[in-house]
Amino acid sequence: MTVISSRKDTGALSLTIVAEFTTSVERLWQVWEDPRQLERWWGPPTYPATFDHHDFVTGGKAAYYMTGPDGSKSRGWWQFTAINPPTHLEFDDGFADENGNPVDDMGITHGVVTLEAVDGGTRMTTVSSFESLDQLEKMVAMGMEEGIKQAMGQIDSILERSSVEADL
């Protein structure tokens, strides 16, 4: 299992997910910077993501939607607030309407991703910070924690596939 821990901290208004992968920091960074790789893992397996836009620079934006089993689409957006390849990125994350415009109903979360080399692999720590305890509880009740864990569980297959492709 890729995810080694998850911790909801109601005092700090945060959700921390730690995962480890048997690849280099540089290779793992690619699953964030390349939208075609990102959409192969962002979202639970039953809600695959499609990125319409992915301007992976500080101040850049990303727009995506996830397609549910019934064909419904849930849209989201990111604004990258810090990108320091290949170890650190931060972004604001929110929901969007059918036209991709941000909606305020659920507030904005701030994500911080840190990649660090460990024992021949890479540890990825993702901290999501919330505006309020109510927002944190609503997002967890919606399945955010389990969804992120399932999403990260798909990264290994991307890394394995690209390793096989590199050998061909």
C-alpha positions in Angstrom: 0.0 0.0 0.0 1.3 3.4 -1.0 -0.3 5.4 1.7 1.4 4.9 5.1 -0.5 7.3 7.2 -3.3 9.8 7.3 -4.1 12.2 10.2 -6.9 14.6 10.7 -5.9 17.4 13.1 -9.0 19.4 14.1 -6.9 21.8 16.2 -4.7 22.7 13.2 -7.6 22.4 10.7 -5.6 20.1 8.6 -5.5 16.6 7.0 -2.1 15.1 6.4 -1.6 12.1 4.1 1.9 10.5 3.9 2.7 8.0 1.1 5.9 6.4 0.0 7.0 5.2 -3.5 9.9 3.2 -4.9 11.0 5.9 -7.3 13.1 9.0 -7.3 11.9 12.4 -6.2 12.3 13.7 -9.7 10.2 10.9 -11.2 7.4 11.4 -8.6 7.4 15.1 -9.3 6.4 14.3 -12.9 3.0 12.9 -11.8 2.2 16.4 -10.6 3.7 18.5 -13.4 2.4 16.4 -16.3 -1.4 16.8 -16.6 -1.7 13.5 -18.6 -0.1 11.6 -15.7 -1.9 13.7 -13.1 -5.3 12.8 -14.5 -4.5 9.1 -14.3 -4.4 9.3 -10.5 -6.1 12.5 -9.3 -9.5 11.3 -7.9 -10.7 7.9 -6.8 -10.7 5.1 -9.4 -14.4 5.5 -9.9 -14.1 9.2 -10.5 -11.3 9.7 -13.1 -10.1 13.2 -13.6 -9.6 15.2 -16.8 -7.6 18.4 -16.7 -8.8 21.0 -19.1 -6.0 23.4 -18.1 -2.8 23.0 -16.2 -0.5 26.0 -16.0 2.1 24.5 -13.7 3.9 27.7 -12.6 3.7 29.8 -9.5 0.5 31.9 -10.0 -0.7 29.5 -12.7 -4.1 27.7 -12.6 -5.5 24.3 -13.2 -9.0 23.4 -14.1 -10.4 19.8 -14.1 -13.4 17.7 -13.7 -14.0 14.2 -12.3 -16.5 11.9 -14.0 -18.6 9.8 -11.8 -19.9 6.3 -12.6 -23.2 7.8 -13.7 -21.5 10.2 -16.1 -22.0 13.2 -13.8 -19.1 15.7 -13.7 -17.7 17.4 -10.6 -15.5 20.4 -11.4 -12.6 21.8 -9.5 -9.8 24.4 -9.8 -6.3 25.0 -8.4 -4.2 28.1 -8.2 -0.5 27.3 -7.7 0.9 29.5 -5.0 4.4 28.0 -4.8 6.3 25.6 -7.1 9.9 24.6 -6.2 10.8 21.6 -8.4 11.2 18.8 -7.6 10.4 18.8 -3.9 7.7 21.3 -3.0 4.4 22.7 -4.3 1.5 24.6 -2.9 -1.9 25.4 -4.3 -5.3 26.7 -3.4 -8.1 24.2 -4.2 -11.8 24.7 -4.7 -14.9 23.5 -6.4 -16.2 25.0 -9.6 -19.5 25.2 -11.5 -20.3 23.6 -14.8 -18.5 26.4 -16.6 -15.4 26.1 -14.5 -16.0 29.2 -12.4 -15.1 28.9 -8.7 -18.0 28.4 -6.3 -17.8 29.4 -2.7 -20.1 26.9 -1.1 -17.4 24.6 0.3 -14.6 27.2 0.7 -11.0 26.9 -0.4 -8.5 24.4 0.9 -4.7 25.0 0.7 -2.6 22.1 -0.3 1.2 21.7 0.5 3.0 18.8 -1.1 6.5 17.9 0.0 8.7 15.2 -1.7 11.7 13.9 0.1 14.2 11.0 -0.6 14.0 8.1 1.8 15.7 4.7 1.7 15.8 4.4 -2.1 12.4 5.9 -2.6 10.4 9.0 -2.1 8.1 10.1 0.7 5.2 12.4 -0.4 3.6 14.3 2.4 0.4 16.2 1.5 -1.1 18.6 4.0 -4.6 20.1 3.2 -5.5 23.1 5.4 -9.1 24.2 5.9 -10.7 27.5 6.6 -12.8 26.2 9.5 -13.6 23.1 11.5 -17.0 23.0 9.8 -15.3 22.9 6.3 -12.9 20.2 7.5 -15.7 18.0 8.8 -17.8 18.5 5.7 -15.0 17.6 3.4 -14.1 14.5 5.4 -17.8 13.5 5.5 -17.9 13.8 1.7 -15.1 11.2 1.5 -12.1 13.4 0.9 -9.7 11.5 3.1 -10.6 8.1 1.6 -10.7 9.6 -1.9 -7.2 11.0 -1.6 -5.9 7.7 -0.3 -7.5 5.8 -3.2 -6.1 8.4 -5.6 -2.6 8.0 -4.3 -2.9 4.3 -4.5 -3.1 4.6 -8.3 0.3 6.3 -8.6 2.3 3.0 -8.3 0.7 1.7 -11.5 1.7 4.9 -13.4 5.2 4.5 -12.2 5.3 0.8 -13.1 3.9 1.4 -16.5 6.4 4.1 -17.3 9.2 1.9 -16.1 8.1 -0.9 -18.5 7.7 1.6 -21.3 11.3 2.9 -20.6 12.6 -0.7 -21.0 11.0 -1.2 -24.4 
